[in-house]
Amino acid sequence: MEERFMLRAIELAEKAASFGESPVGCVVVCDGEIVGEGYNLRERSKNALAHAELMAIDDACHRLGGWRLWKCDLYVTLEPCPMCAGAIINSRIKNVYFGASDPKNGSFGSIADLSAINYTHKPQICGGIMGKRCSSLLTDFFRDLRKKEK
């Protein structure tokens, strides 16, 4: 089941890359059904908040009619940053599955582990889901971007 949802997140990441966005995609799942989707839109929207996770959480809240996503799981291609980790905790997401670790901004184990802090809610975290494929999406995107800049 995890792979099916991560594959959809990868498709969304590829869509983001086709727009020149960092290739990060995310889905929110409830009872085995995708209820929220998102991908990075920071460049197109000129909005620092347009991260894949925030877009997917917003979509899920609208579809489900509330902000408490306590029965939901989140699948994302890149380990969430502190802003997204905070939104995940505050929306009460049950489980987080991410692909690639983020050694520069990752907040579920790489730089910090916000899930280990004694907040009101503590999501369960599982990293490395299709990690090589998710990592190569990012590596290839930024390599190609550097080539274009030269």
DSSP file with accessible surface (Angstrom, degrees, kcal/mol):
  #  RESIDUE AA STRUCTURE BP1 BP2  ACC     N-H-->O    O-->H-N    N-H-->O    O-->H-N    TCO  KAPPA ALPHA  PHI   PSI    X-CA   Y-CA   Z-CA
    1    1 A M     >        0   0  147      0, 0.0     4,-1.7     0, 0.0     5,-0.2   0.000 360.0 360.0 360.0 -43.2    0.0    0.0    0.0
    2    2 A E  H  >  +     0   0   75      1,-0.2     4,-2.5     2,-0.2     5,-0.2   0.901 360.0  53.4 -56.8 -42.2    2.8    2.5    0.9
    3    3 A E  H  > S+     0   0  122      1,-0.2     4,-2.8     2,-0.2    -1,-0.2   0.903 104.5  54.4 -63.6 -40.7    4.4    2.1   -2.6
    4    4 A R  H  > S+     0   0  143      1,-0.2     4,-1.4     2,-0.2    -1,-0.2   0.923 113.0  42.5 -59.8 -43.1    1.1    2.9   -4.4
    5    5 A F  H  X S+     0   0    1     -4,-1.7     4,-2.1     2,-0.2    -1,-0.2   0.884 113.2  51.7 -74.5 -36.0    0.7    6.1   -2.6
    6    6 A M  H  X S+     0   0    0     -4,-2.5     4,-2.6    -5,-0.2    -2,-0.2   0.893 105.3  57.0 -66.9 -35.6    4.4    7.0   -2.9
    7    7 A L  H  X S+     0   0   54     -4,-2.8     4,-2.2     2,-0.2    -1,-0.2   0.900 106.8  49.0 -61.0 -38.5    4.2    6.4   -6.6
    8    8 A R  H  X S+     0   0   71     -4,-1.4     4,-2.1     2,-0.2    -1,-0.2   0.918 109.5  51.6 -66.9 -40.1    1.4    9.0   -6.8
    9    9 A A  H  X S+     0   0    0     -4,-2.1     4,-2.3     1,-0.2    -2,-0.2   0.903 109.0  51.7 -61.6 -38.5    3.5   11.4   -4.8
   10   10 A I  H  X S+     0   0    1     -4,-2.6     4,-2.6     2,-0.2    -2,-0.2   0.917 106.6  53.1 -65.0 -41.7    6.4   10.8   -7.3
   11   11 A E  H  X S+     0   0  100     -4,-2.2     4,-1.9     1,-0.2    -1,-0.2   0.915 110.2  48.0 -57.7 -42.5    4.0   11.6  -10.2
   12   12 A L  H  X S+     0   0    3     -4,-2.1     4,-2.3     2,-0.2    -2,-0.2   0.886 109.3  53.0 -66.8 -37.4    3.1   14.9   -8.5
   13   13 A A  H  X S+     0   0    0     -4,-2.3     4,-2.4     1,-0.2    11,-0.2   0.908 108.0  50.7 -63.1 -41.2    6.8   15.6   -7.9
   14   14 A E  H  X S+     0   0   85     -4,-2.6     4,-2.0     2,-0.2    -1,-0.2   0.878 107.9  53.2 -64.3 -36.3    7.4   15.1  -11.6
   15   15 A K  H  X S+     0   0   96     -4,-1.9     4,-0.8     2,-0.2    -2,-0.2   0.928 108.1  50.4 -62.8 -44.3    4.6   17.5  -12.4
   16   16 A A  H ><>S+     0   0    0     -4,-2.3     5,-2.6     1,-0.2     3,-1.2   0.932 108.9  51.9 -58.8 -45.2    6.2   20.1  -10.2
   17   17 A A  H ><5S+     0   0   32     -4,-2.4     3,-2.1     1,-0.3    -1,-0.2   0.876 101.5  60.4 -60.4 -36.7    9.5   19.6  -12.0
   18   18 A S  H 3<5S+     0   0   89     -4,-2.0    -1,-0.3     1,-0.3    -2,-0.2   0.747 105.9  48.7 -64.9 -20.8    7.8   20.1  -15.4
   19   19 A F  T <<5S-     0   0   74     -3,-1.2    -1,-0.3    -4,-0.8    -2,-0.2   0.308 125.9-102.8 -94.6   1.9    6.9   23.6  -14.1
   20   20 A G  T < 5S+     0   0   46     -3,-2.1     2,-0.2     1,-0.3    -3,-0.2   0.635  80.4 134.0  83.7  14.7   10.4   24.3  -13.0
   21   21 A E  S   <S-     0   0    1     -5,-2.6    -1,-0.3    -6,-0.2    -2,-0.1  -0.634  71.8 -86.3 -92.8 155.1    9.6   23.7   -9.4
   22   22 A S        -     0   0   25     -2,-0.2     2,-1.9     1,-0.1    18,-0.4  -0.393  53.8-110.8 -55.2 130.5   11.6   21.6   -6.9
   23   23 A P        +     0   0    1      0, 0.0     2,-0.4     0, 0.0   -10,-0.2  -0.465  66.7 136.3 -77.8  83.7   10.3   18.1   -7.5
   24   24 A V        +     0   0    5     -2,-1.9    16,-1.8   -11,-0.2     2,-0.3  -0.999  25.8 179.7-127.8 128.9    8.4   17.3   -4.3
   25   25 A G  E     -A   39   0A   0     -2,-0.4    52,-2.1    14,-0.2     2,-0.3  -0.917   2.6-172.8-128.3 156.6    5.0   15.7   -4.3
   26   26 A C  E     -AB  38  76A   0     12,-2.6    12,-2.2    -2,-0.3     2,-0.3  -0.999   8.6-169.6-151.1 143.9    2.7   14.7   -1.5
   27   27 A V  E     -AB  37  75A   0     48,-2.5    48,-2.8    -2,-0.3     2,-0.4  -0.982  13.6-147.1-132.2 148.1   -0.6   12.8   -0.9
   28   28 A V  E     -AB  36  74A   0      8,-2.6     7,-3.0    -2,-0.3     8,-1.4  -0.959  20.5-161.5-110.5 132.3   -2.8   12.6    2.2
   29   29 A V  E     -AB  34  73A   3     44,-3.2    44,-2.7    -2,-0.4     2,-0.4  -0.943  12.4-178.2-121.3 134.5   -4.6    9.2    2.6
   30   30 A C  E >  S-AB  33  72A  14      3,-2.8     3,-1.6    -2,-0.4    42,-0.2  -0.994  75.5 -13.5-132.9 125.6   -7.6    8.4    4.7
   31   31 A D  T 3  S-     0   0  133     40,-0.6    -1,-0.1    -2,-0.4     3,-0.1   0.875 129.9 -51.9  52.3  40.9   -9.1    4.8    4.9
   32   32 A G  T 3  S+     0   0   30      1,-0.2     2,-0.4    -3,-0.0    -1,-0.3   0.574 118.4 106.0  78.3  10.0   -7.0    3.7    1.9
   33   33 A E  E <  S-A   30   0A 132     -3,-1.6    -3,-2.8     0, 0.0     2,-0.4  -0.966  74.6-116.5-125.5 137.8   -8.1    6.6   -0.3
   34   34 A I  E     +A   29   0A  38     -2,-0.4    -5,-0.3    -5,-0.2     3,-0.1  -0.582  37.1 167.1 -71.5 123.2   -6.2    9.7   -1.4
   35   35 A V  E     +     0   0A  10     -7,-3.0     2,-0.3    -2,-0.4    28,-0.3   0.414  62.9  30.5-116.8  -4.5   -8.0   12.7    0.0
   36   36 A G  E     -A   28   0A   0     -8,-1.4    -8,-2.6    23,-0.1     2,-0.3  -0.973  59.2-177.2-155.8 140.5   -5.4   15.4   -0.6
   37   37 A E  E     +A   27   0A  52     -2,-0.3     2,-0.3    18,-0.3   -10,-0.2  -0.981  10.5 158.5-136.5 151.1   -2.7   16.1   -3.1
   38   38 A G  E     -A   26   0A   6    -12,-2.2   -12,-2.6    -2,-0.3     2,-0.3  -0.984  14.8-171.7-164.7 160.1   -0.1   18.7   -3.6
   39   39 A Y  E     -A   25   0A  40     -2,-0.3   -14,-0.2   -14,-0.2   -26,-0.1  -0.956  48.1 -69.9-149.4 161.6    3.3   19.5   -5.1
   40   40 A N        +     0   0    7    -16,-1.8    11,-0.2   -18,-0.4   -19,-0.1  -0.305  49.0 161.0 -58.0 135.2    5.7   22.4   -4.8
   41   41 A L     >  +     0   0   35      9,-2.5     4,-2.5     6,-0.2     6,-0.3   0.044  32.5 119.9-138.8  22.1    4.4   25.7   -6.3
   42   42 A R  H  >>S+     0   0   86      8,-0.5     4,-1.2     1,-0.2     5,-1.0   0.897  79.1  43.4 -61.9 -43.0    6.6   28.3   -4.6
   43   43 A E  H  45S+     0   0  113      2,-0.2    -1,-0.2     3,-0.2     3,-0.1   0.950 118.1  42.9 -69.7 -48.3    8.1   29.6   -7.9
   44   44 A R  H  45S+     0   0  147      1,-0.2    -2,-0.2     2,-0.1    -1,-0.2   0.883 123.7  36.6 -64.8 -41.1    4.9   29.8   -9.8
   45   45 A S  H  <5S-     0   0   57     -4,-2.5    -1,-0.2     2,-0.2    -2,-0.2   0.579  97.2-135.3 -88.4 -12.1    2.8   31.2   -7.0
   46   46 A K  T  <5 +     0   0  171     -4,-1.2     2,-0.4    -5,-0.2    -3,-0.2   0.894  63.8 130.8  55.8  42.4    5.6   33.4   -5.6
   47   47 A N    > < -     0   0   74     -5,-1.0     3,-1.7    -6,-0.3    -1,-0.2  -0.970  56.0-154.2-134.5 118.8    4.5   32.1   -2.2
   48   48 A A  T 3  S+     0   0   74     -2,-0.4    -6,-0.1     1,-0.3    -1,-0.1   0.699  96.6  59.8 -63.5 -18.7    6.9   30.7    0.4
   49   49 A L  T 3  S+     0   0  100      1,-0.2     2,-2.2    -7,-0.1    -1,-0.3   0.536  73.3 101.6 -87.5  -5.4    4.0   28.6    1.9
   50   50 A A    <   +     0   0    4     -3,-1.7    -9,-2.5     4,-0.1    -8,-0.5  -0.229  48.0 146.5 -83.1  54.1    3.3   26.7   -1.3
   51   51 A H     >  -     0   0   26     -2,-2.2     4,-2.4   -11,-0.2     5,-0.2  -0.582  60.7-113.9 -84.0 153.7    5.1   23.5   -0.2
   52   52 A A  H  > S+     0   0    0      1,-0.2     4,-2.5    -2,-0.2     5,-0.2   0.891 114.9  50.9 -54.5 -44.9    3.8   20.1   -1.4
   53   53 A E  H  > S+     0   0    8      1,-0.2     4,-2.7     2,-0.2    -1,-0.2   0.912 110.4  47.8 -63.9 -42.7    2.8   19.1    2.1
   54   54 A L  H  > S+     0   0   35      1,-0.2     4,-2.5     2,-0.2    -1,-0.2   0.893 112.0  50.4 -66.7 -37.6    0.9   22.3    2.9
   55   55 A M  H  X S+     0   0   64     -4,-2.4     4,-2.3     2,-0.2   -18,-0.3   0.921 113.4  45.6 -64.6 -43.0   -1.0   22.0   -0.4
   56   56 A A  H  X S+     0   0    0     -4,-2.5     4,-2.6    -5,-0.2    -2,-0.2   0.895 113.2  49.1 -68.7 -40.8   -1.9   18.4    0.3
   57   57 A I  H  X S+     0   0   15     -4,-2.7     4,-2.7     2,-0.2     5,-0.2   0.928 111.7  49.6 -63.9 -43.2   -3.0   19.1    3.8
   58   58 A D  H  X S+     0   0   92     -4,-2.5     4,-2.3    -5,-0.2    -2,-0.2   0.935 111.4  49.1 -60.6 -44.8   -5.1   22.1    2.7
   59   59 A D  H  X S+     0   0   43     -4,-2.3     4,-2.6     1,-0.2    -2,-0.2   0.931 112.2  48.3 -60.5 -46.1   -6.7   19.9    0.0
   60   60 A A  H  X S+     0   0    0     -4,-2.6     4,-2.8     1,-0.2     5,-0.3   0.907 109.4  52.5 -63.0 -42.4   -7.5   17.1    2.5
   61   61 A C  H  X>S+     0   0   27     -4,-2.7     5,-1.5     1,-0.2     4,-1.4   0.919 112.3  45.7 -60.3 -42.9   -9.0   19.6    5.0
   62   62 A H  H  <5S+     0   0  135     -4,-2.3    -2,-0.2    -5,-0.2    -1,-0.2   0.923 115.4  45.8 -66.3 -44.3  -11.3   21.0    2.4
   63   63 A R  H  <5S+     0   0  139     -4,-2.6    -2,-0.2   -28,-0.3    -1,-0.2   0.871 120.0  39.3 -66.8 -37.8  -12.3   17.5    1.1
   64   64 A L  H  <5S-     0   0   82     -4,-2.8    -1,-0.2     2,-0.2    -2,-0.2   0.577 106.6-124.6 -90.6 -13.0  -12.9   16.1    4.6
   65   65 A G  T  <5S+     0   0   70     -4,-1.4     2,-0.3    -5,-0.3    -3,-0.2   0.795  76.0  62.2  78.8  29.0  -14.5   19.2    6.0
   66   66 A G  S   <S-     0   0   35     -5,-1.5    -2,-0.2    -6,-0.2    -1,-0.2  -0.976  75.2-121.1-173.4 165.3  -12.2   19.8    9.0
   67   67 A W  S    S+     0   0  116     -2,-0.3     2,-0.8    -3,-0.1    -6,-0.1   0.631  84.7  91.7 -92.2 -15.3   -8.6   20.5   10.1
   68   68 A R        +     0   0  149      1,-0.1     3,-0.2    -7,-0.1    24,-0.2  -0.728  45.1 173.9 -85.8 110.5   -8.2   17.4   12.3
   69   69 A L    >   +     0   0    1     22,-3.7     3,-2.3    -2,-0.8    25,-0.6  -0.197  25.7 139.8-107.3  41.0   -6.6   14.7   10.1
   70   70 A W  T 3  S+     0   0  159      1,-0.3    -1,-0.2    23,-0.2    22,-0.1   0.662  71.6  49.6 -65.0 -19.1   -6.1   12.2   12.9
   71   71 A K  T 3  S+     0   0   99     -3,-0.2   -40,-0.6    23,-0.1    -1,-0.3   0.343  98.7  97.3 -97.4   7.9   -7.2    9.2   10.7
   72   72 A C  E <   -B   30   0A   2     -3,-2.3    22,-2.6    20,-0.2    23,-0.9  -0.668  56.1-153.7-106.1 152.3   -4.9   10.2    7.8
   73   73 A D  E     -Bc  29  95A  30    -44,-2.7   -44,-3.2    -2,-0.3     2,-0.4  -0.864  13.4-144.8-113.7 152.8   -1.4    9.3    6.6
   74   74 A L  E     -Bc  28  96A   0     21,-2.7    23,-3.1    -2,-0.3     2,-0.5  -0.975   9.2-167.7-123.5 132.4    0.9   11.5    4.6
   75   75 A Y  E     +Bc  27  97A   3    -48,-2.8   -48,-2.5    -2,-0.4     2,-0.3  -0.987  15.9 168.9-118.8 124.7    3.2   10.3    1.9
   76   76 A V  E     -Bc  26  98A   0     21,-2.5    23,-1.7    -2,-0.5   -50,-0.2  -0.992  37.9-135.3-140.4 145.9    5.8   12.8    0.6
   77   77 A T  E    S+     0   0A   1    -52,-2.1    23,-2.9    -2,-0.3     2,-0.4   0.711  91.4  40.9 -74.7 -20.7    8.9   12.4   -1.6
   78   78 A L  E    S- c   0 100A  31    -53,-0.3    23,-0.2    21,-0.2     3,-0.1  -0.987  96.8 -96.9-131.2 139.7   11.2   14.5    0.6
   79   79 A E        -     0   0    2     21,-2.7    26,-0.1    -2,-0.4    -2,-0.1  -0.244  56.0-101.8 -50.9 129.8   11.5   14.7    4.4
   80   80 A P        -     0   0    0      0, 0.0    27,-3.1     0, 0.0    28,-0.2  -0.232  28.6-127.9 -62.0 146.5    9.4   17.6    5.6
   81   81 A C     >  -     0   0   21     25,-0.2     4,-3.0    26,-0.1     5,-0.2  -0.228  39.4 -90.0 -78.1 176.2   11.0   21.0    6.6
   82   82 A P  H  > S+     0   0   72      0, 0.0     4,-2.3     0, 0.0     5,-0.2   0.887 126.9  51.6 -61.0 -37.9   10.2   22.6   10.0
   83   83 A M  H  > S+     0   0   71      2,-0.2     4,-1.9     1,-0.2     5,-0.1   0.946 114.9  41.3 -63.9 -46.4    7.2   24.5    8.6
   84   84 A C  H  > S+     0   0    0      2,-0.2     4,-2.6     1,-0.2    -1,-0.2   0.885 111.9  55.2 -70.8 -37.5    5.7   21.4    7.1
   85   85 A A  H  X S+     0   0    0     -4,-3.0     4,-2.6     1,-0.2    -1,-0.2   0.917 108.2  50.4 -60.0 -41.2    6.5   19.3   10.1
   86   86 A G  H  X S+     0   0   22     -4,-2.3     4,-2.9    -5,-0.2    -2,-0.2   0.911 110.2  48.7 -62.9 -41.6    4.7   21.8   12.2
   87   87 A A  H  X S+     0   0   26     -4,-1.9     4,-2.0     2,-0.2    -2,-0.2   0.895 110.7  51.4 -65.8 -37.7    1.6   21.7   10.0
   88   88 A I  H  <>S+     0   0    0     -4,-2.6     5,-1.8     2,-0.2     4,-0.4   0.939 113.2  44.7 -63.4 -45.9    1.7   17.9   10.1
   89   89 A I  H ><5S+     0   0    8     -4,-2.6     3,-1.2     1,-0.2    -2,-0.2   0.942 114.8  48.1 -63.9 -47.2    1.8   17.9   13.9
   90   90 A N  H 3<5S+     0   0  106     -4,-2.9    -1,-0.2     1,-0.3    -2,-0.2   0.785 109.7  51.7 -68.7 -26.2   -0.9   20.5   14.2
   91   91 A S  T 3<5S-     0   0    8     -4,-2.0   -22,-3.7    -5,-0.2    -1,-0.3   0.483 110.7-123.9 -88.2  -1.7   -3.2   18.8   11.7
   92   92 A R  T < 5 -     0   0   64     -3,-1.2   -20,-0.2    -4,-0.4    -3,-0.2   0.769  37.7-175.8  68.8  27.8   -2.8   15.6   13.7
   93   93 A I      < -     0   0    0     -5,-1.8   -23,-0.2    -6,-0.2    -1,-0.2  -0.347  17.1-148.0 -53.6 135.0   -1.6   13.4   10.8
   94   94 A K  S    S+     0   0  115    -22,-2.6    30,-2.4   -25,-0.6     2,-0.4   0.944  71.4  13.3 -75.9 -52.7   -1.3    9.9   12.1
   95   95 A N  E     -cd  73 124A  30    -23,-0.9   -21,-2.7    28,-0.2     2,-0.5  -0.984  60.5-157.4-131.4 142.1    1.7    8.5   10.1
   96   96 A V  E     -cd  74 125A   0     28,-3.1    30,-2.5    -2,-0.4     2,-0.5  -0.982   7.8-174.0-120.6 127.0    4.2   10.2    7.8
   97   97 A Y  E     -cd  75 126A  34    -23,-3.1   -21,-2.5    -2,-0.5     2,-0.3  -0.986  11.0-179.9-118.5 120.4    6.0    8.3    5.1
   98   98 A F  E     -cd  76 127A   9     28,-2.1    31,-2.1    -2,-0.5    30,-0.6  -0.903  21.1-152.6-123.1 156.5    8.8   10.1    3.3
   99   99 A G  E    S+     0   0A   1    -23,-1.7    29,-0.9    -2,-0.3     2,-0.3   0.932  74.0  29.0 -85.5 -80.2   11.1    9.1    0.5
  100  100 A A  E    S-c   78   0A   3    -23,-2.9   -21,-2.7    30,-0.1    -1,-0.2  -0.625  76.3-124.8 -89.6 139.2   14.4   11.0    0.5
  101  101 A S        -     0   0   70     -2,-0.3    -1,-0.1   -23,-0.2     8,-0.0  -0.466  18.3-139.4 -71.9 154.3   16.0   12.4    3.7
  102  102 A D     >  -     0   0   22     -2,-0.1     4,-2.6     1,-0.1     9,-0.2  -0.860  17.3-175.8-121.0  96.1   16.8   16.1    3.6
  103  103 A P  T  4 S+     0   0   99      0, 0.0    -1,-0.1     0, 0.0    -2,-0.0   0.636  84.3  47.0 -68.7 -10.0   20.2   16.8    5.2
  104  104 A K  T  4 S+     0   0  169      7,-0.0    -2,-0.0     1,-0.0   -23,-0.0   0.770 135.1   0.9 -99.2 -32.4   19.7   20.6    4.9
  105  105 A N  T  4 S+     0   0   92     -3,-0.2     2,-0.1   -26,-0.1     7,-0.0   0.389  83.7 138.1-137.0  -1.3   16.2   21.1    6.2
  106  106 A G     <> -     0   0    0     -4,-2.6     5,-2.7   -25,-0.1     6,-1.4  -0.330  24.3-177.8 -62.9 128.9   14.7   17.8    7.2
  107  107 A S  T   5 +     0   0    6    -27,-3.1     7,-2.7     4,-0.2     8,-0.4   0.140  69.5  68.3-118.4  18.6   12.8   18.0   10.5
  108  108 A F  B   5S-E  113   0B   8      5,-0.2     5,-0.3   -28,-0.2    -1,-0.2  -0.222 131.9 -36.5-124.2  41.2   11.8   14.4   11.1
  109  109 A G  T   5S+     0   0   50      3,-3.3     4,-0.2    -3,-0.3    -2,-0.1   0.029 121.6  76.5 139.7 -30.9   15.3   13.1   11.8
  110  110 A S  T   5S-     0   0   51      2,-0.3    -3,-0.2    -8,-0.1     3,-0.1   0.988 118.7  -0.4 -78.1 -60.9   17.9   14.8    9.6
  111  111 A I  S   <S-     0   0  108     -5,-2.7     2,-0.3     1,-0.4    -4,-0.2   0.827 140.9 -11.8 -92.8 -44.6   18.5   18.2   11.2
  112  112 A A        -     0   0   41     -6,-1.4    -3,-3.3    -7,-0.0    -1,-0.4  -0.902  59.5-130.3-145.1 170.1   16.0   17.9   14.0
  113  113 A D  B >   +E  108   0B  64     -2,-0.3     3,-1.6    -5,-0.3     4,-0.3  -0.792  21.8 176.9-130.8  89.8   13.2   15.5   14.9
  114  114 A L  G >  S+     0   0   28     -7,-2.7     3,-0.9    -2,-0.4     5,-0.3   0.732  79.0  66.4 -66.2 -19.8   10.1   17.5   15.7
  115  115 A S  G 3  S+     0   0   14     -8,-0.4    -1,-0.3     1,-0.2     4,-0.1   0.679  95.1  58.7 -74.1 -13.5    8.1   14.2   16.2
  116  116 A A  G <  S+     0   0   61     -3,-1.6    -1,-0.2     2,-0.1     2,-0.2   0.577  84.8  96.9 -89.8 -10.3   10.3   13.5   19.2
  117  117 A I  S <  S-     0   0   77     -3,-0.9     2,-2.7    -4,-0.3    -3,-0.0  -0.556  89.8-109.4 -80.8 146.4    9.3   16.7   21.0
  118  118 A N        +     0   0  146     -2,-0.2    -1,-0.1     2,-0.0     4,-0.1  -0.287  61.5 151.1 -79.1  62.2    6.5   16.3   23.6
  119  119 A Y        -     0   0  105     -2,-2.7     3,-0.0    -5,-0.3    -4,-0.0  -0.314  65.5 -95.4 -78.0 174.2    3.8   18.2   21.6
  120  120 A T  S    S+     0   0  137      1,-0.1     2,-0.4    -2,-0.1    -1,-0.1   0.846 113.2  35.3 -59.4 -34.1    0.1   17.4   22.0
  121  121 A H        -     0   0   41      2,-0.0    -2,-0.2     0, 0.0    -1,-0.1  -0.967  64.8-168.4-127.0 140.6    0.4   15.1   19.0
  122  122 A K        -     0   0   98     -2,-0.4    -7,-0.1   -30,-0.1     2,-0.1  -0.917  13.5-152.9-129.0 103.9    3.2   12.9   17.8
  123  123 A P        -     0   0    4      0, 0.0     2,-0.4     0, 0.0   -28,-0.2  -0.406  22.9-114.5 -71.1 152.8    3.0   11.4   14.3
  124  124 A Q  E     -d   95   0A 130    -30,-2.4   -28,-3.1    -2,-0.1     2,-0.4  -0.733  34.5-150.6 -83.4 138.2    4.7    8.1   13.6
  125  125 A I  E     +d   96   0A  48     -2,-0.4     2,-0.4   -30,-0.2   -28,-0.2  -0.919  20.9 175.9-119.0 136.2    7.5    8.6   11.0
  126  126 A C  E     -d   97   0A  52    -30,-2.5   -28,-2.1    -2,-0.4     3,-0.3  -0.947  13.1-173.5-138.6 114.0    8.9    6.2    8.5
  127  127 A G  E     +d   98   0A  39     -2,-0.4   -28,-0.2   -30,-0.2     3,-0.1  -0.592  55.1  50.5-103.3 167.4   11.6    7.4    6.0
  128  128 A G    >   +     0   0   46    -29,-0.9     3,-1.7   -30,-0.6     2,-0.6   0.547  58.3 157.5  86.9  10.6   13.3    5.9    3.0
  129  129 A I  T 3  S-     0   0   22    -31,-2.1    -1,-0.3     1,-0.3     5,-0.1  -0.561  89.1 -19.1 -70.6 113.5   10.1    4.7    1.2
  130  130 A M  T 3> S+     0   0   46     -2,-0.6     4,-2.3    -3,-0.1    -1,-0.3   0.872  95.2 164.6  53.0  38.4   11.3    4.5   -2.4
  131  131 A G  H <>  +     0   0   15     -3,-1.7     4,-2.8   -32,-0.2     5,-0.2   0.839  62.3  52.7 -58.3 -41.4   14.2    6.7   -1.2
  132  132 A K  H  > S+     0   0  192     -4,-0.2     4,-2.4     2,-0.2    -1,-0.2   0.925 111.7  46.5 -63.7 -43.3   16.6    6.1   -4.1
  133  133 A R  H  > S+     0   0  110      2,-0.2     4,-1.7     1,-0.2    -2,-0.2   0.920 114.4  47.2 -65.4 -42.8   14.0    7.1   -6.7
  134  134 A C  H  X S+     0   0    1     -4,-2.3     4,-1.4     1,-0.2    -2,-0.2   0.915 112.8  49.8 -64.9 -41.4   12.9   10.1   -4.7
  135  135 A S  H  X S+     0   0   47     -4,-2.8     4,-2.9     1,-0.2    -2,-0.2   0.911 108.1  52.6 -63.3 -42.4   16.5   11.2   -4.2
  136  136 A S  H  X S+     0   0   50     -4,-2.4     4,-2.9     1,-0.2     5,-0.3   0.858 102.5  59.3 -67.0 -31.3   17.3   10.8   -7.9
  137  137 A L  H  X S+     0   0   28     -4,-1.7     4,-1.9     2,-0.2    -1,-0.2   0.945 112.6  39.4 -57.0 -46.8   14.4   13.0   -8.8
  138  138 A L  H  X S+     0   0   23     -4,-1.4     4,-2.5     2,-0.2     5,-0.3   0.935 116.3  49.5 -70.1 -46.2   15.9   15.8   -6.8
  139  139 A T  H  X S+     0   0   84     -4,-2.9     4,-2.3     1,-0.2     5,-0.2   0.932 113.9  45.5 -59.9 -47.6   19.5   15.2   -7.8
  140  140 A D  H  X S+     0   0   65     -4,-2.9     4,-2.5    -5,-0.2     5,-0.2   0.908 112.1  52.1 -63.7 -42.2   18.7   15.1  -11.5
  141  141 A F  H  X S+     0   0   30     -4,-1.9     4,-2.2    -5,-0.3    -2,-0.2   0.948 114.0  41.2 -60.5 -49.5   16.5   18.2  -11.3
  142  142 A F  H  X S+     0   0   72     -4,-2.5     4,-2.3     2,-0.2    -1,-0.2   0.858 113.1  54.1 -73.2 -30.7   19.2   20.3   -9.7
  143  143 A R  H  X S+     0   0   95     -4,-2.3     4,-2.0    -5,-0.3    -1,-0.2   0.956 112.0  44.8 -63.2 -46.8   22.0   18.9  -11.9
  144  144 A D  H  X S+     0   0   68     -4,-2.5     4,-2.1     1,-0.2    -2,-0.2   0.878 111.1  54.0 -65.5 -36.5   20.0   19.9  -15.0
  145  145 A L  H  X S+     0   0   62     -4,-2.2     4,-1.8    -5,-0.2    -1,-0.2   0.921 107.8  49.6 -64.1 -43.0   19.1   23.3  -13.5
  146  146 A R  H  X S+     0   0  136     -4,-2.3     4,-1.1     1,-0.2    -2,-0.2   0.892 109.3  52.8 -63.6 -37.2   22.9   24.0  -12.9
  147  147 A K  H  < S+     0   0  137     -4,-2.0     3,-0.4     1,-0.2    -1,-0.2   0.903 108.7  49.4 -63.7 -42.5   23.6   23.0  -16.5
  148  148 A K  H  < S+     0   0  173     -4,-2.1    -1,-0.2     1,-0.2    -2,-0.2   0.847 106.9  55.8 -64.8 -35.2   21.0   25.4  -17.8
  149  149 A E  H  <        0   0  146     -4,-1.8    -1,-0.2    -5,-0.2    -2,-0.2   0.746 360.0 360.0 -70.5 -25.0   22.4   28.3  -15.6
  150  150 A K     <        0   0  213     -4,-1.1    -2,-0.1    -3,-0.4    -3,-0.1   0.738 360.0 360.0 -78.6 360.0   25.9   27.8  -17.2
